[in-house]
Amino acid sequence: MRRWTLTSLTCLSLVLGSFGAMAQYDQRPTWSLKTSLQGRELVGEWELSKAPITGDGANVKAAALAATRVKAGSTMQFRVKLIDPSGVATDITGSNKLTYMPKGCLTFTQDGKATVSKTSTPPWSCNKGDPVMLTIIYADNGTKQTAVNMYLLTIE
């Protein structure tokens, strides 16, 4: 048993060390997505990842405030913009190059309309205060451009 544990720890440290080495050569994506809901721009993982790390807790507060409230039983329109490397935004709402990957209580139509269910299937629940995660992916096979952003919503 002890030998297995030592071998496992050695392998784990090698794997973690190699991930760190590979990450040094990774570059940040140059394309991004910005999403808005009912005229309010959402704060996603992309925006939070660009925030400077400070010791004053401001980023923790920003992350907590980033969760957008949605009402159970409601339907809403998500607007999505593709941001190119120079910062130019193009509205791509309804594009067939968008994929919506909601967890829990959300269902999407291709044009970006979402419905927040009042019921769910395990392991998710749709009760007041429950988190709902959403990943939006843009992929254009012709230009080879991809972008992704993840959002946190909460049921109100």
C-alpha positions as CSV (number, residue, x, y, z in Angstrom):
1,M,0.0,0.0,0.0
2,R,2.8,2.4,0.9
3,R,4.6,1.7,-2.3
4,W,1.5,2.4,-4.3
5,T,1.0,5.7,-2.5
6,L,4.6,6.8,-3.1
7,T,4.3,5.9,-6.8
8,S,1.1,7.7,-7.1
9,L,2.5,10.9,-5.5
10,T,5.5,10.7,-7.7
11,C,3.4,10.4,-10.9
12,L,1.1,13.2,-9.7
13,S,4.0,15.6,-9.1
14,L,5.4,14.8,-12.5
15,V,2.0,15.4,-14.2
16,L,1.5,18.7,-12.3
17,G,5.0,19.8,-13.1
18,S,4.5,19.2,-16.8
19,F,1.2,21.1,-16.8
20,G,3.0,24.1,-15.3
21,A,5.7,23.8,-18.0
22,M,3.2,23.7,-20.8
23,A,1.2,26.6,-19.4
24,Q,4.2,28.8,-19.8
25,Y,3.9,28.6,-23.5
26,D,0.2,29.1,-23.7
27,Q,-1.0,32.5,-24.9
28,R,-4.2,34.2,-23.9
29,P,-7.0,33.9,-26.5
30,T,-7.2,37.0,-28.6
31,W,-11.0,36.7,-29.4
32,S,-13.6,37.0,-26.7
33,L,-17.4,37.1,-26.2
34,K,-19.4,39.7,-24.4
35,T,-23.0,38.9,-23.5
36,S,-25.8,41.1,-22.3
37,L,-29.2,40.3,-20.9
38,Q,-32.1,42.8,-21.0
39,G,-29.6,45.6,-21.7
40,R,-27.2,44.7,-18.9
41,E,-23.8,43.5,-19.8
42,L,-22.9,40.3,-18.0
43,V,-19.5,39.8,-16.3
44,G,-18.1,36.5,-17.3
45,E,-15.0,34.5,-16.6
46,W,-13.1,36.3,-19.4
47,E,-13.7,39.7,-17.8
48,L,-12.8,38.4,-14.3
49,S,-9.6,36.8,-15.6
50,K,-8.4,40.2,-16.8
51,A,-8.8,41.8,-13.4
52,P,-5.6,42.5,-11.5
53,I,-5.0,40.3,-8.5
54,T,-5.1,42.5,-5.4
55,G,-5.1,41.8,-1.7
56,D,-7.9,44.1,-0.8
57,G,-10.7,41.6,-1.8
58,A,-12.1,43.9,-4.5
59,N,-11.9,41.1,-7.1
60,V,-13.7,38.7,-4.7
61,K,-16.5,41.2,-4.4
62,A,-16.5,41.7,-8.2
63,A,-16.8,38.0,-8.7
64,A,-19.7,37.7,-6.2
65,L,-21.5,40.6,-7.9
66,A,-20.9,39.0,-11.3
67,A,-23.8,36.5,-10.8
68,T,-26.8,37.8,-12.6
69,R,-30.2,37.1,-11.2
70,V,-32.8,35.4,-13.4
71,K,-36.4,34.6,-12.5
72,A,-37.7,31.0,-12.5
73,G,-40.3,30.5,-15.2
74,S,-39.1,33.5,-17.3
75,T,-37.9,33.7,-20.9
76,M,-35.2,36.2,-21.8
77,Q,-33.1,37.2,-24.8
78,F,-29.3,36.9,-24.5
79,R,-27.3,39.2,-26.8
80,V,-23.8,38.0,-27.8
81,K,-21.0,40.0,-29.3
82,L,-17.8,38.7,-30.7
83,I,-14.8,40.9,-29.8
84,D,-11.8,40.7,-32.2
85,P,-8.2,41.3,-31.1
86,S,-8.4,45.0,-31.8
87,G,-11.5,45.4,-29.6
88,V,-14.1,45.7,-32.4
89,A,-17.5,44.2,-31.4
90,T,-19.8,42.4,-33.8
91,D,-23.3,41.4,-32.8
92,I,-23.5,37.6,-33.5
93,T,-26.8,37.0,-31.6
94,G,-28.6,34.1,-33.3
95,S,-25.5,32.9,-35.2
96,N,-25.4,29.2,-36.0
97,K,-21.8,29.4,-34.9
98,L,-22.8,29.9,-31.3
99,T,-23.3,27.0,-28.9
100,Y,-25.1,27.5,-25.6
101,M,-24.1,25.1,-22.9
102,P,-26.3,25.7,-19.8
103,K,-26.3,23.7,-16.7
104,G,-29.4,23.1,-14.5
105,C,-32.5,25.1,-15.1
106,L,-31.7,26.8,-18.4
107,T,-32.8,25.8,-21.9
108,F,-31.8,27.7,-25.1
109,T,-33.1,28.2,-28.6
110,Q,-30.6,28.9,-31.3
111,D,-31.5,32.6,-31.5
112,G,-30.3,33.1,-27.9
113,K,-33.6,33.0,-26.1
114,A,-33.4,31.2,-22.7
115,T,-36.1,29.8,-20.5
116,V,-35.5,29.4,-16.8
117,S,-37.4,26.3,-15.7
118,K,-39.2,26.0,-12.4
119,T,-38.3,22.3,-12.2
120,S,-35.1,20.4,-12.7
121,T,-33.6,17.0,-12.8
122,P,-30.9,15.8,-10.3
123,P,-28.2,16.9,-9.6
124,W,-29.5,20.4,-10.4
125,S,-32.2,22.3,-8.5
126,C,-34.1,25.5,-9.5
127,N,-34.7,27.0,-6.1
128,K,-34.3,30.6,-5.1
129,G,-30.6,31.4,-4.8
130,D,-29.4,28.3,-6.7
131,P,-26.5,28.9,-9.1
132,V,-26.9,28.3,-12.9
133,M,-23.8,28.0,-15.0
134,L,-23.7,29.0,-18.6
135,T,-20.9,28.5,-21.2
136,I,-21.2,30.2,-24.6
137,I,-18.9,29.1,-27.4
138,Y,-18.3,30.7,-30.8
139,A,-16.6,28.5,-33.4
140,D,-16.1,29.4,-37.0
141,N,-14.7,26.5,-39.0
142,G,-14.0,28.7,-42.0
143,T,-11.9,31.3,-40.3
144,K,-10.7,29.0,-37.5
145,Q,-11.8,31.6,-34.9
146,T,-13.0,30.5,-31.6
147,A,-14.1,32.3,-28.4
148,V,-15.7,31.2,-25.2
149,N,-17.0,32.8,-22.0
150,M,-18.6,31.4,-18.9
151,Y,-21.3,33.1,-16.8
152,L,-22.8,32.5,-13.4
153,L,-26.5,33.2,-13.0
154,T,-28.6,32.8,-9.8
155,I,-32.3,32.0,-9.5
156,E,-34.4,34.7,-7.8
